[in-house]
């Protein structure tokens, strides 16, 4: 019996690729880094993705060095690459970690870099990673975030081998301008607030339907709700800098959105794993 509610679909251009990453990453103890083409199509079809769209997304992910073709016996499939596994490493710890506001008195991390043109690919990767660590841009090559972000930033700078081009500091804002105005310059908080509100509007009715005593849905429904909600939630912990509460806009609903995502997880995760196991089979045989 299917859940009697429409599930919100992701409007991002690469949403199918993100769903595939969510499946490989979140269900890793069942997938074990590899999926047959047939199983992947079956799982994505349950999420409303046509088979051809899945094949196209896999092709693009192969070009991006996220998946690699690999046969196991006579079965054709795709394995996650080292690049993809690096993404999975941060996985659940980041996505479901409590996003507590930083304390204003703890100060800020300031990162400045000037990477030469010869290293432009690494420069692009560093910029992208700083965004996904929640850093805001004050100026060209000058970035800011709550001080607690600094260890993760330094880890990625070292991983990219860019230490000689990067300077990092911790600091306190002593003026002369307003700290809230500085924050609004570095981050588009209105856009992030609107995204949180949209998540709440989209998934609150689904949560209410799931909690109905006569919901009458099966493991496939649980997989669909849980995976789609997870994929649409998982970008927030990377984009939200976790600013001190006194610097957030009025009517900020980040905490409420996180609570909703966590509640869906608690209700549906076990059933979702049951569905994936029924599709991919015994992990010991993979």
C-alpha positions in Angstrom: 0.0 0.0 0.0 1.4 3.4 -1.0 1.7 6.4 1.2 -1.2 8.7 0.3 0.7 11.9 -0.2 2.8 13.4 -3.0 6.5 13.5 -2.3 8.4 16.7 -3.0 10.9 16.4 -5.9 14.2 18.1 -6.0 14.4 20.8 -8.7 18.2 20.9 -9.0 19.6 20.1 -12.4 21.9 17.4 -10.9 19.3 15.9 -8.5 19.6 12.4 -10.0 23.3 12.4 -9.4 22.7 13.6 -5.8 20.3 10.8 -5.3 22.8 8.2 -6.5 25.4 9.7 -4.2 22.9 9.5 -1.3 22.3 5.8 -2.1 25.9 4.8 -2.4 26.8 6.8 0.6 24.0 6.4 3.1 23.3 2.7 2.3 27.0 1.9 2.2 26.8 -1.1 4.5 24.5 -2.7 2.0 25.8 -1.3 -1.3 29.5 -1.8 -0.2 30.8 0.6 -2.8 29.2 -1.1 -5.8 25.8 -1.5 -7.4 24.6 -3.4 -10.4 23.0 -1.3 -13.1 19.7 -3.2 -12.7 19.6 -2.6 -8.9 20.4 1.1 -9.2 17.6 1.5 -11.8 15.2 -0.3 -9.5 16.0 1.9 -6.5 15.9 5.1 -8.5 12.6 4.2 -10.2 11.1 3.9 -6.7 12.2 7.5 -6.2 10.4 8.6 -9.4 13.5 8.7 -11.7 13.1 7.0 -15.1 15.7 4.4 -16.1 17.1 6.5 -18.9 17.7 9.4 -16.5 19.5 7.1 -14.2 21.7 5.8 -17.0 22.5 9.4 -18.1 23.4 10.5 -14.6 25.7 7.5 -14.2 27.4 8.4 -17.4 28.0 12.0 -16.2 29.2 10.7 -12.8 31.7 8.4 -14.6 33.0 11.5 -16.4 33.3 13.3 -13.1 35.3 10.4 -11.6 32.6 9.6 -9.1 31.7 6.2 -10.5 33.7 3.6 -12.5 32.4 0.7 -14.5 33.1 -2.7 -12.9 31.7 -6.1 -13.6 31.3 -8.7 -10.9 31.0 -12.0 -12.5 28.6 -11.5 -15.4 26.9 -8.6 -13.8 27.5 -5.1 -15.1 27.7 -2.4 -12.5 29.5 0.7 -11.1 31.8 1.2 -8.2 32.3 4.4 -6.2 35.7 5.9 -6.9 38.2 7.2 -4.3 36.9 10.7 -5.0 33.3 9.6 -4.2 34.4 7.7 -1.0 36.0 10.9 0.2 32.6 12.6 0.0 31.0 9.7 1.9 33.6 9.9 4.7 31.9 13.1 5.9 28.5 11.7 5.2 26.2 11.0 8.2 28.5 12.7 10.7 27.9 16.0 9.0 24.4 15.6 7.6 22.9 14.5 11.0 25.2 16.4 13.4 23.2 18.8 15.6 23.7 22.3 14.0 24.1 24.4 17.1 24.6 28.1 16.7 28.2 29.2 17.3 28.9 31.6 20.3 29.7 35.1 19.3 32.4 35.4 22.0 34.3 32.5 20.3 35.2 34.8 17.4 35.8 34.1 13.7 38.0 32.2 11.4 39.5 34.4 8.6 41.1 32.7 5.6 43.0 34.5 2.9 44.5 32.9 -0.2 46.0 33.7 -3.5 46.5 30.6 -5.6 48.4 31.0 -8.9 46.8 30.3 -12.3 48.9 27.2 -12.7 46.9 25.7 -9.8 43.5 27.0 -10.9 41.8 23.6 -10.6 42.9 23.3 -7.0 41.9 26.9 -6.5 38.4 26.1 -7.8 38.2 23.1 -5.5 39.3 25.1 -2.5 36.6 27.8 -3.2 33.9 25.1 -3.5 35.1 23.4 -0.4 35.1 26.7 1.6 31.4 27.2 0.6 30.5 23.7 1.7 32.2 24.3 5.0 29.9 27.2 5.5 32.4 30.0 4.9 31.2 33.3 3.6 33.1 35.6 1.2 34.0 39.0 2.3 36.1 39.9 -0.7 38.1 38.2 -3.4 40.2 35.6 -1.7 39.0 36.6 1.8 36.6 34.3 3.6 35.0 34.2 7.1 33.2 31.7 9.3 32.7 31.0 13.0 36.0 30.0 14.5 35.0 26.4 15.0 35.2 25.8 11.3 39.0 26.5 11.1 40.2 22.9 11.8 38.1 21.5 8.9 39.4 24.3 6.6 43.0 23.6 7.4 42.4 19.9 6.8 41.2 20.6 3.3 44.0 23.1 2.6 46.6 20.5 3.5 44.7 17.8 1.5 44.9 20.0 -1.6 48.6 20.8 -0.9 47.9 24.6 -0.9 49.5 25.5 2.4 52.0 28.0 0.8 49.1 30.0 -0.7 46.8 30.2 2.3 46.9 32.3 5.5 44.4 31.5 8.3 43.6 33.5 11.5 41.1 33.6 14.3 39.8 37.0 15.2 37.1 39.1 16.9 35.1 41.8 15.2 36.1 45.1 16.9 34.2 47.4 14.6 33.9 49.9 13.2 30.8 48.6 11.4 28.0 46.5 12.6 28.7 42.7 13.0 25.2 41.8 11.6 25.9 43.9 8.5 29.2 42.2 8.0 27.4 38.8 8.2 24.8 39.9 5.6 27.7 40.9 3.3 29.4 37.5 3.6 26.3 35.2 3.4 22.9 35.4 1.6 21.0 34.5 4.7 17.6 35.5 3.1 18.2 32.8 0.4 19.1 30.2 3.0 16.2 31.1 5.2 13.8 30.8 2.2 15.3 27.3 1.5 14.7 26.2 5.0 11.1 27.5 4.8 10.6 25.6 1.6 11.9 22.4 3.1 9.5 22.8 6.0 6.5 23.5 3.7 7.4 20.6 1.5 8.0 17.9 4.1 5.7 18.8 7.0 2.7 17.3 5.3 4.7 14.2 4.6 5.7 13.8 8.2 2.1 14.3 9.3 1.0 11.5 6.9 3.8 9.2 8.0 2.7 9.6 11.7 -1.0 8.8 11.0 -1.9 5.6 12.8 -3.5 4.3 9.6 -0.7 5.5 7.2 -0.5 1.9 5.8 2.7 2.3 3.9 5.4 -0.3 3.1 9.2 -0.5 3.1 9.3 0.9 -0.4 7.4 4.0 0.7 9.7 4.4 3.7 12.7 4.2 1.3 11.2 6.8 -1.0 10.3 9.3 1.7 13.5 8.8 3.7 15.9 9.0 0.7 14.2 12.0 -1.0 14.0 13.9 2.3 17.6 13.0 3.1 18.9 14.1 -0.3 17.1 17.5 -0.1 18.2 18.0 3.5 21.9 17.0 3.2 23.1 20.3 1.6 21.9 22.4 4.5 24.5 21.3 7.1 27.2 22.3 4.6 25.7 25.6 3.5 24.6 26.8 6.9 27.5 28.5 8.7 26.0 28.0 12.1 26.1 31.7 13.0 25.5 32.9 16.5 21.8 33.2 17.2 21.9 36.9 17.7 23.0 37.4 14.1 20.3 35.4 12.5 17.4 37.0 10.7 14.0 37.2 12.4 11.9 34.1 11.8 14.9 31.8 11.2 13.6 28.2 10.9 16.8 26.2 10.5 16.4 24.4 13.8 12.8 23.4 13.0 13.8 22.1 9.6 16.6 20.0 11.2 14.2 18.6 13.7 11.8 17.6 10.9 14.6 15.8 9.0 15.8 14.0 12.2 12.2 12.9 13.0 11.7 11.4 9.6 15.0 9.6 10.0 13.9 8.1 13.3 10.6 6.9 11.9 11.8 5.5 8.6 15.5 4.6 8.5 15.1 1.0 9.5 12.3 0.3 7.0 14.3 2.2 4.3 17.3 -0.1 4.8 14.9 -3.2 4.6 13.8 -2.1 1.2 17.4 -1.5 -0.1 18.4 -5.0 1.3 15.4 -6.6 -0.5 16.7 -5.1 -3.8 20.5 -5.6 -3.6 20.5 -8.9 -1.7 22.9 -10.2 1.0 25.8 -7.8 1.5 28.0 -10.8 2.4 27.8 -12.0 -1.2 28.7 -8.7 -2.8 
